[in-house]
Amino acid sequence: MEFFERISQVKKPESDLLTALASEYSKIGGDFGYVPVQSALMLHLMKKDSKAGFEVQFGSKEDFCESLRKLVVSDCDICFFVTSSKAHKMQLEDIRKLLYAKFNFQSKRFVLIDIETEKRLLVNFESERVQKGFYASAKQKREDGEARRDEGRVGKPLFREQRRPRRKMIYGDPSKHKDND
């Protein structure tokens, strides 16, 4: 099981939410070789080759933007944004749209977690790209300069297939009962 999967399975504590979450996330991070470091984030974990940042937010849209900004400007490779669906401010999809609209986060990966329902939304992960139908070989070019579009294609086709024409003729006036022949 990967690090982000274990983090997203943490259940909501009954009391002292922030400190209980921070200690649970630190414990899981310790299992994967991360150590906590001092930072402006709620929790910042570091390991030899990667860093993870955590922010918990239940406030207004401006508070959400500020927490996302902290994660984006941090030097973390993987960022965890924890919220609650009971806050009724923003859903996970809305947070993802806000993240794409307001911030430039080239290679950072985000895991958006709803602590109430234990749902997660992955942003900028390879699995997200495959689910959305991105092409695996989009950056590779053929010798003649055309992009490979059919190789590595995943997901539904871009356009619907055309319906077959009707084989039976239908006779009658528009306002009357029709006879099929």
N, C-alpha and C positions, 0 to 999 in steps of 0.2 A: 504494500500500500504506500502511496506517495505521501509526501509531507502535506500538501494542500488538502488531500482527502481526509487525513487524520484531523487536521485543524477544523475542517468543515463539519466533522461529526461531533464536535464538542457541544454538549447540551447546555442550555441556559441555567446558570446557577440560581438558587432561590434567594440568596442574599449577597450583598456587597458585590455587585455585578462586575465592576471594572477590575478590582483586585483579584477576584476569583478567576475571571477570564485571563488576566495577565499571567497568573501563576499556572493555570492549565496550559496556556499556549507556550509558556517557557518550559514546562515539563515535557511537552511533546517535542518542542524544538531541541531540547537536550537529548532526546532519544535519537534525533537525526544529526546531532553534532553541532547544533547552534548554541551560542552563548549570548545572554542579554548584554546590550551596551547602552550607554547614555545617549539620548536623542530627544528631539522635540516631539517625536511620535509617542503614542500611548505605550507601545512596546517595539523595540528594535532588536532583532536577533541577527547575529553574525556568525558565519562559518568561514572556513578558509577560502572558498571559492564563490560564495554567494551570501546575500543579505536578505532578510525578510523584515517587512514593516507592517505594523498593525494599527488600525484606527477604528474606534467604536463611536458611532454617531447616531443620535436619535433626535436631533434638533431641527432647525429650519433649513430651507434650501441653501441659504448663505453659509450655514454651519457645515452642510454637506460639501459645498464647494471648497471651503477652507480645509476640511479634512482631506479631500481629494488632492488639493494643491500641495499639502504637506507630503503626501505619499509620492506625488509626481516629482517634486524637487528633491526628495530624499535619494540616496544612492542605492536603494533597494532593488533587487532583481525581481522579487515577487512581493506584491503588496496585497494585504488582506484588509478589506473594508467590511466591518460588521455593523449591521443595523437590525431593526426589528420591524416586522409588518404591523405590529400593534401601534407603532408611532404614527401611522397613517400619513406620513409626510411624502415619502417617495418609495416606489417599488423598485425591485432590483433592475428591471428593464429601464426604468427612468434614470436610475443612477448610471447605468451603462451609457445611455444616450447623452447624459450630461458629461460624462468622462470623455466621450469621443468629440462632443461639440466644443468643449472649452479648453481641453488640454492636449498637449503633444507629448506622447509617452512612447517613443519609438519601440524599444525592446522590452519595456517593463511588462510584466504579467500581473493581472489583477484577478483576485478571487473575491467576489461580492457575496457575502453570507447573510442570510436572514436567520437570526438566532431563534426566532419563534418557531418557524416551520422547518428549520434545518435544511433549507434549500440553498443552493449555491449557483452562481453564474460566473463562468470563466470568461475572461476578456484577454485577448491577445495570446491565446494558447493555440497550439497546432490543432487540437481536437475541435476547437471552435471553428477554425478555418475549414476543416473537413466537413463539419456539420453544415456550414453555410454554403457549401458547394464551390469553394475556391479550388482552383486547379493546382494540383501538386507540382506541375512542371511549368507554371506560368512564367517564370523568369528565364527558363531555358529557351533558346532560339534555335530554329533549324538553320541549315546552311544558306537557304535562300532568304532568310530574314523573317519568315512568318512564324508566329507563335504557335506552339503545339497546343491545340485546343481540345482535341479528342482524347489524347493520352492522359491518363490520370484523372479523368473527369469523375467527380463524385456528386451524388445527389440527383435531384430531379432535373429534367431538361429545362432549358431556359424558356422555350415556347411550347405551348400545348400542341399536341398532334391534332390535325384537322379531323373533323368528324366525317364519317363516311356518308355519302349522299343517300337519301331515302330511295329505296328500291320500289316501293309500291306507290302508285299514283293515288292521290286523294281527290275525289270529285265532289262538287257541291258548292252552294253559295256560302259566302262568309258568315251569314247569320243563321244558317240552317244546319241540320244534322248532316254529317259527312258520310259518304259511302267509300269504303276501301275496295279496291279491285285487285 
